[in-house]
């Protein structure tokens, strides 16, 4: 995933949100609570970062 995103370029935004939603779904499907919690927290943090740039 890109780390230095140009705030004027929104071409990849939808793809990034879709990827984060997929990560959330995969995290929710995990059996072990510890990896699920870490993945969920990471995906939420990334979504908040993207949302604050929009």
PDB file with one MODEL, atoms N, CA, C and O in Angstrom:
MODEL        1
ATOM      1  N   UNK A   1       0.837  -1.175   0.000  1.00  0.00           N
ATOM      2  CA  UNK A   1       0.000   0.000   0.000  1.00  0.00           C
ATOM      3  C   UNK A   1       0.885   1.242   0.000  1.00  0.00           C
ATOM      4  O   UNK A   1       1.923   1.272   0.662  1.00  0.00           O
ATOM      5  N   UNK A   2       0.475   2.256  -0.737  1.00  0.00           N
ATOM      6  CA  UNK A   2       1.257   3.485  -0.804  1.00  0.00           C
ATOM      7  C   UNK A   2       1.285   4.189   0.536  1.00  0.00           C
ATOM      8  O   UNK A   2       0.286   4.227   1.254  1.00  0.00           O
ATOM      9  N   UNK A   3       2.443   4.747   0.867  1.00  0.00           N
ATOM     10  CA  UNK A   3       2.536   5.471   2.131  1.00  0.00           C
ATOM     11  C   UNK A   3       2.467   6.970   1.926  1.00  0.00           C
ATOM     12  O   UNK A   3       1.978   7.683   2.803  1.00  0.00           O
ATOM     13  N   UNK A   4       2.941   7.471   0.798  1.00  0.00           N
ATOM     14  CA  UNK A   4       2.858   8.901   0.534  1.00  0.00           C
ATOM     15  C   UNK A   4       1.841   9.137  -0.578  1.00  0.00           C
ATOM     16  O   UNK A   4       2.178   9.159  -1.761  1.00  0.00           O
ATOM     17  N   UNK A   5       0.595   9.312  -0.167  1.00  0.00           N
ATOM     18  CA  UNK A   5      -0.526   9.457  -1.082  1.00  0.00           C
ATOM     19  C   UNK A   5      -0.713  10.937  -1.409  1.00  0.00           C
ATOM     20  O   UNK A   5      -0.764  11.780  -0.514  1.00  0.00           O
ATOM     21  N   UNK A   6      -0.813  11.239  -2.697  1.00  0.00           N
ATOM     22  CA  UNK A   6      -1.086  12.609  -3.129  1.00  0.00           C
ATOM     23  C   UNK A   6      -2.544  12.915  -2.807  1.00  0.00           C
ATOM     24  O   UNK A   6      -3.433  12.232  -3.317  1.00  0.00           O
ATOM     25  N   UNK A   7      -2.818  13.926  -1.973  1.00  0.00           N
ATOM     26  CA  UNK A   7      -4.204  14.206  -1.578  1.00  0.00           C
ATOM     27  C   UNK A   7      -5.095  14.617  -2.753  1.00  0.00           C
ATOM     28  O   UNK A   7      -6.318  14.530  -2.643  1.00  0.00           O
ATOM     29  N   UNK A   8      -4.518  15.061  -3.873  1.00  0.00           N
ATOM     30  CA  UNK A   8      -5.313  15.469  -5.027  1.00  0.00           C
ATOM     31  C   UNK A   8      -5.641  14.291  -5.936  1.00  0.00           C
ATOM     32  O   UNK A   8      -6.545  14.386  -6.766  1.00  0.00           O
ATOM     33  N   UNK A   9      -4.925  13.193  -5.790  1.00  0.00           N
ATOM     34  CA  UNK A   9      -5.147  12.012  -6.626  1.00  0.00           C
ATOM     35  C   UNK A   9      -6.038  11.032  -5.885  1.00  0.00           C
ATOM     36  O   UNK A   9      -5.614  10.410  -4.911  1.00  0.00           O
ATOM     37  N   UNK A  10      -7.270  10.897  -6.346  1.00  0.00           N
ATOM     38  CA  UNK A  10      -8.234  10.005  -5.685  1.00  0.00           C
ATOM     39  C   UNK A  10      -8.487   8.736  -6.498  1.00  0.00           C
ATOM     40  O   UNK A  10      -9.407   7.980  -6.186  1.00  0.00           O
ATOM     41  N   UNK A  11      -7.682   8.493  -7.537  1.00  0.00           N
ATOM     42  CA  UNK A  11      -7.928   7.351  -8.412  1.00  0.00           C
ATOM     43  C   UNK A  11      -7.816   6.020  -7.684  1.00  0.00           C
ATOM     44  O   UNK A  11      -8.539   5.082  -8.021  1.00  0.00           O
ATOM     45  N   UNK A  12      -6.933   5.910  -6.698  1.00  0.00           N
ATOM     46  CA  UNK A  12      -6.768   4.653  -5.992  1.00  0.00           C
ATOM     47  C   UNK A  12      -7.558   4.562  -4.703  1.00  0.00           C
ATOM     48  O   UNK A  12      -7.484   3.548  -4.009  1.00  0.00           O
ATOM     49  N   UNK A  13      -8.314   5.598  -4.366  1.00  0.00           N
ATOM     50  CA  UNK A  13      -9.009   5.635  -3.079  1.00  0.00           C
ATOM     51  C   UNK A  13     -10.026   4.515  -2.950  1.00  0.00           C
ATOM     52  O   UNK A  13     -10.065   3.833  -1.926  1.00  0.00           O
ATOM     53  N   UNK A  14     -10.852   4.315  -3.973  1.00  0.00           N
ATOM     54  CA  UNK A  14     -11.886   3.277  -3.916  1.00  0.00           C
ATOM     55  C   UNK A  14     -11.258   1.901  -3.754  1.00  0.00           C
ATOM     56  O   UNK A  14     -11.738   1.083  -2.969  1.00  0.00           O
ATOM     57  N   UNK A  15     -10.185   1.644  -4.495  1.00  0.00           N
ATOM     58  CA  UNK A  15      -9.494   0.363  -4.387  1.00  0.00           C
ATOM     59  C   UNK A  15      -8.952   0.165  -2.976  1.00  0.00           C
ATOM     60  O   UNK A  15      -9.058  -0.929  -2.421  1.00  0.00           O
ATOM     61  N   UNK A  16      -8.373   1.213  -2.389  1.00  0.00           N
ATOM     62  CA  UNK A  16      -7.812   1.106  -1.043  1.00  0.00           C
ATOM     63  C   UNK A  16      -8.906   0.830  -0.020  1.00  0.00           C
ATOM     64  O   UNK A  16      -8.711   0.026   0.892  1.00  0.00           O
ATOM     65  N   UNK A  17     -10.038   1.477  -0.160  1.00  0.00           N
ATOM     66  CA  UNK A  17     -11.156   1.240   0.763  1.00  0.00           C
ATOM     67  C   UNK A  17     -11.665  -0.190   0.609  1.00  0.00           C
ATOM     68  O   UNK A  17     -11.950  -0.861   1.600  1.00  0.00           O
ATOM     69  N   UNK A  18     -11.780  -0.656  -0.642  1.00  0.00           N
ATOM     70  CA  UNK A  18     -12.211  -2.045  -0.874  1.00  0.00           C
ATOM     71  C   UNK A  18     -11.230  -3.029  -0.244  1.00  0.00           C
ATOM     72  O   UNK A  18     -11.637  -4.019   0.363  1.00  0.00           O
ATOM     73  N   UNK A  19      -9.949  -2.752  -0.390  1.00  0.00           N
ATOM     74  CA  UNK A  19      -8.929  -3.626   0.191  1.00  0.00           C
ATOM     75  C   UNK A  19      -9.010  -3.628   1.711  1.00  0.00           C
ATOM     76  O   UNK A  19      -8.869  -4.677   2.340  1.00  0.00           O
ATOM     77  N   UNK A  20      -9.235  -2.467   2.298  1.00  0.00           N
ATOM     78  CA  UNK A  20      -9.364  -2.398   3.754  1.00  0.00           C
ATOM     79  C   UNK A  20     -10.622  -3.124   4.235  1.00  0.00           C
ATOM     80  O   UNK A  20     -10.603  -3.793   5.268  1.00  0.00           O
ATOM     81  N   UNK A  21     -11.702  -2.990   3.486  1.00  0.00           N
ATOM     82  CA  UNK A  21     -12.922  -3.723   3.849  1.00  0.00           C
ATOM     83  C   UNK A  21     -12.696  -5.227   3.761  1.00  0.00           C
ATOM     84  O   UNK A  21     -13.193  -5.982   4.597  1.00  0.00           O
ATOM     85  N   UNK A  22     -11.953  -5.661   2.760  1.00  0.00           N
ATOM     86  CA  UNK A  22     -11.617  -7.079   2.656  1.00  0.00           C
ATOM     87  C   UNK A  22     -10.786  -7.515   3.859  1.00  0.00           C
ATOM     88  O   UNK A  22     -11.028  -8.578   4.431  1.00  0.00           O
ATOM     89  N   UNK A  23      -9.810  -6.699   4.241  1.00  0.00           N
ATOM     90  CA  UNK A  23      -8.994  -7.015   5.413  1.00  0.00           C
ATOM     91  C   UNK A  23      -9.852  -7.115   6.670  1.00  0.00           C
ATOM     92  O   UNK A  23      -9.621  -7.982   7.513  1.00  0.00           O
ATOM     93  N   UNK A  24     -10.836  -6.237   6.800  1.00  0.00           N
ATOM     94  CA  UNK A  24     -11.740  -6.305   7.951  1.00  0.00           C
ATOM     95  C   UNK A  24     -12.524  -7.613   7.949  1.00  0.00           C
ATOM     96  O   UNK A  24     -12.654  -8.267   8.984  1.00  0.00           O
ATOM     97  N   UNK A  25     -13.048  -7.993   6.778  1.00  0.00           N
ATOM     98  CA  UNK A  25     -13.816  -9.234   6.690  1.00  0.00           C
ATOM     99  C   UNK A  25     -12.940 -10.439   7.011  1.00  0.00           C
ATOM    100  O   UNK A  25     -13.376 -11.360   7.702  1.00  0.00           O
ATOM    101  N   UNK A  26     -11.718 -10.434   6.516  1.00  0.00           N
ATOM    102  CA  UNK A  26     -10.807 -11.538   6.817  1.00  0.00           C
ATOM    103  C   UNK A  26     -10.467 -11.574   8.300  1.00  0.00           C
ATOM    104  O   UNK A  26     -10.373 -12.647   8.896  1.00  0.00           O
ATOM    105  N   UNK A  27     -10.285 -10.407   8.888  1.00  0.00           N
ATOM    106  CA  UNK A  27      -9.975 -10.344  10.317  1.00  0.00           C
ATOM    107  C   UNK A  27     -11.148 -10.876  11.141  1.00  0.00           C
ATOM    108  O   UNK A  27     -10.940 -11.574  12.134  1.00  0.00           O
ATOM    109  N   UNK A  28     -12.352 -10.558  10.744  1.00  0.00           N
ATOM    110  CA  UNK A  28     -13.536 -11.033  11.469  1.00  0.00           C
ATOM    111  C   UNK A  28     -13.711 -12.544  11.324  1.00  0.00           C
ATOM    112  O   UNK A  28     -14.289 -13.192  12.197  1.00  0.00           O
ATOM    113  N   UNK A  29     -13.212 -13.105  10.219  1.00  0.00           N
ATOM    114  CA  UNK A  29     -13.346 -14.542   9.983  1.00  0.00           C
ATOM    115  C   UNK A  29     -12.268 -15.361  10.705  1.00  0.00           C
ATOM    116  O   UNK A  29     -12.365 -16.587  10.766  1.00  0.00           O
ATOM    117  N   UNK A  30     -11.260 -14.706  11.240  1.00  0.00           N
ATOM    118  CA  UNK A  30     -10.183 -15.412  11.942  1.00  0.00           C
ATOM    119  C   UNK A  30     -10.733 -16.140  13.165  1.00  0.00           C
ATOM    120  O   UNK A  30     -11.654 -15.656  13.822  1.00  0.00           O
ATOM    121  N   UNK A  31     -10.165 -17.296  13.462  1.00  0.00           N
ATOM    122  CA  UNK A  31     -10.606 -18.067  14.624  1.00  0.00           C
ATOM    123  C   UNK A  31      -9.934 -17.582  15.909  1.00  0.00           C
ATOM    124  O   UNK A  31     -10.587 -17.466  16.946  1.00  0.00           O
ATOM    125  N   UNK A  32      -8.636 -17.300  15.843  1.00  0.00           N
ATOM    126  CA  UNK A  32      -7.895 -16.867  17.032  1.00  0.00           C
ATOM    127  C   UNK A  32      -8.168 -15.383  17.294  1.00  0.00           C
ATOM    128  O   UNK A  32      -8.038 -14.566  16.383  1.00  0.00           O
ATOM    129  N   UNK A  33      -8.542 -15.028  18.517  1.00  0.00           N
ATOM    130  CA  UNK A  33      -8.903 -13.638  18.800  1.00  0.00           C
ATOM    131  C   UNK A  33      -7.731 -12.661  18.693  1.00  0.00           C
ATOM    132  O   UNK A  33      -7.940 -11.516  18.291  1.00  0.00           O
ATOM    133  N   UNK A  34      -6.526 -13.065  19.034  1.00  0.00           N
ATOM    134  CA  UNK A  34      -5.394 -12.128  19.032  1.00  0.00           C
ATOM    135  C   UNK A  34      -5.067 -11.603  17.630  1.00  0.00           C
ATOM    136  O   UNK A  34      -5.006 -10.386  17.454  1.00  0.00           O
ATOM    137  N   UNK A  35      -4.853 -12.467  16.617  1.00  0.00           N
ATOM    138  CA  UNK A  35      -4.597 -11.943  15.265  1.00  0.00           C
ATOM    139  C   UNK A  35      -5.783 -11.152  14.723  1.00  0.00           C
ATOM    140  O   UNK A  35      -5.608 -10.159  14.016  1.00  0.00           O
ATOM    141  N   UNK A  36      -6.988 -11.600  15.061  1.00  0.00           N
ATOM    142  CA  UNK A  36      -8.182 -10.896  14.598  1.00  0.00           C
ATOM    143  C   UNK A  36      -8.204  -9.486  15.161  1.00  0.00           C
ATOM    144  O   UNK A  36      -8.479  -8.531  14.435  1.00  0.00           O
ATOM    145  N   UNK A  37      -7.920  -9.350  16.428  1.00  0.00           N
ATOM    146  CA  UNK A  37      -7.938  -8.044  17.070  1.00  0.00           C
ATOM    147  C   UNK A  37      -6.896  -7.126  16.452  1.00  0.00           C
ATOM    148  O   UNK A  37      -7.187  -5.963  16.173  1.00  0.00           O
ATOM    149  N   UNK A  38      -5.687  -7.630  16.234  1.00  0.00           N
ATOM    150  CA  UNK A  38      -4.621  -6.812  15.639  1.00  0.00           C
ATOM    151  C   UNK A  38      -4.982  -6.391  14.222  1.00  0.00           C
ATOM    152  O   UNK A  38      -4.805  -5.226  13.865  1.00  0.00           O
ATOM    153  N   UNK A  39      -5.476  -7.301  13.419  1.00  0.00           N
ATOM    154  CA  UNK A  39      -5.836  -6.991  12.037  1.00  0.00           C
ATOM    155  C   UNK A  39      -6.991  -5.995  11.997  1.00  0.00           C
ATOM    156  O   UNK A  39      -7.000  -5.070  11.184  1.00  0.00           O
ATOM    157  N   UNK A  40      -7.958  -6.194  12.878  1.00  0.00           N
ATOM    158  CA  UNK A  40      -9.111  -5.311  12.936  1.00  0.00           C
ATOM    159  C   UNK A  40      -8.689  -3.896  13.322  1.00  0.00           C
ATOM    160  O   UNK A  40      -9.108  -2.929  12.686  1.00  0.00           O
ATOM    161  N   UNK A  41      -7.864  -3.772  14.358  1.00  0.00           N
ATOM    162  CA  UNK A  41      -7.395  -2.463  14.793  1.00  0.00           C
ATOM    163  C   UNK A  41      -6.573  -1.776  13.706  1.00  0.00           C
ATOM    164  O   UNK A  41      -6.699  -0.569  13.497  1.00  0.00           O
ATOM    165  N   UNK A  42      -5.741  -2.538  13.023  1.00  0.00           N
ATOM    166  CA  UNK A  42      -4.918  -1.986  11.952  1.00  0.00           C
ATOM    167  C   UNK A  42      -5.785  -1.485  10.796  1.00  0.00           C
ATOM    168  O   UNK A  42      -5.558  -0.391  10.279  1.00  0.00           O
ATOM    169  N   UNK A  43      -6.764  -2.269  10.396  1.00  0.00           N
ATOM    170  CA  UNK A  43      -7.645  -1.874   9.300  1.00  0.00           C
ATOM    171  C   UNK A  43      -8.466  -0.646   9.673  1.00  0.00           C
ATOM    172  O   UNK A  43      -8.654   0.248   8.848  1.00  0.00           O
ATOM    173  N   UNK A  44      -8.951  -0.595  10.897  1.00  0.00           N
ATOM    174  CA  UNK A  44      -9.719   0.573  11.330  1.00  0.00           C
ATOM    175  C   UNK A  44      -8.852   1.829  11.344  1.00  0.00           C
ATOM    176  O   UNK A  44      -9.305   2.897  10.933  1.00  0.00           O
ATOM    177  N   UNK A  45      -7.624   1.710  11.808  1.00  0.00           N
ATOM    178  CA  UNK A  45      -6.714   2.855  11.826  1.00  0.00           C
ATOM    179  C   UNK A  45      -6.439   3.348  10.407  1.00  0.00           C
ATOM    180  O   UNK A  45      -6.396   4.553  10.161  1.00  0.00           O
ATOM    181  N   UNK A  46      -6.254   2.417   9.478  1.00  0.00           N
ATOM    182  CA  UNK A  46      -6.011   2.804   8.093  1.00  0.00           C
ATOM    183  C   UNK A  46      -7.245   3.462   7.487  1.00  0.00           C
ATOM    184  O   UNK A  46      -7.120   4.437   6.745  1.00  0.00           O
ATOM    185  N   UNK A  47      -8.427   2.951   7.786  1.00  0.00           N
ATOM    186  CA  UNK A  47      -9.648   3.548   7.274  1.00  0.00           C
ATOM    187  C   UNK A  47      -9.847   4.952   7.821  1.00  0.00           C
ATOM    188  O   UNK A  47     -10.268   5.847   7.089  1.00  0.00           O
ATOM    189  N   UNK A  48      -9.548   5.157   9.108  1.00  0.00           N
ATOM    190  CA  UNK A  48      -9.668   6.496   9.692  1.00  0.00           C
ATOM    191  C   UNK A  48      -8.694   7.466   9.019  1.00  0.00           C
ATOM    192  O   UNK A  48      -9.041   8.620   8.765  1.00  0.00           O
ATOM    193  N   UNK A  49      -7.485   7.001   8.734  1.00  0.00           N
ATOM    194  CA  UNK A  49      -6.491   7.834   8.064  1.00  0.00           C
ATOM    195  C   UNK A  49      -6.981   8.232   6.695  1.00  0.00           C
ATOM    196  O   UNK A  49      -6.887   9.401   6.320  1.00  0.00           O
ATOM    197  N   UNK A  50      -7.510   7.274   5.931  1.00  0.00           N
ATOM    198  CA  UNK A  50      -8.010   7.572   4.588  1.00  0.00           C
ATOM    199  C   UNK A  50      -9.224   8.499   4.654  1.00  0.00           C
ATOM    200  O   UNK A  50      -9.344   9.413   3.838  1.00  0.00           O
ATOM    201  N   UNK A  51     -10.107   8.280   5.593  1.00  0.00           N
ATOM    202  CA  UNK A  51     -11.299   9.100   5.720  1.00  0.00           C
ATOM    203  C   UNK A  51     -10.949  10.537   6.088  1.00  0.00           C
ATOM    204  O   UNK A  51     -11.613  11.469   5.635  1.00  0.00           O
ATOM    205  N   UNK A  52      -9.916  10.728   6.903  1.00  0.00           N
ATOM    206  CA  UNK A  52      -9.547  12.076   7.300  1.00  0.00           C
ATOM    207  C   UNK A  52      -8.906  12.848   6.152  1.00  0.00           C
ATOM    208  O   UNK A  52      -8.869  14.079   6.180  1.00  0.00           O
ATOM    209  N   UNK A  53      -8.399  12.138   5.139  1.00  0.00           N
ATOM    210  CA  UNK A  53      -7.797  12.790   3.977  1.00  0.00           C
ATOM    211  C   UNK A  53      -8.819  13.148   2.921  1.00  0.00           C
ATOM    212  O   UNK A  53      -8.537  13.947   2.027  1.00  0.00           O
ATOM    213  N   UNK A  54     -10.000  12.568   3.014  1.00  0.00           N
ATOM    214  CA  UNK A  54     -11.018  12.794   1.981  1.00  0.00           C
ATOM    215  C   UNK A  54     -11.670  14.153   2.124  1.00  0.00           C
ATOM    216  O   UNK A  54     -12.548  14.503   1.336  1.00  0.00           O
TER     217      UNK A  54
ENDMDL
END
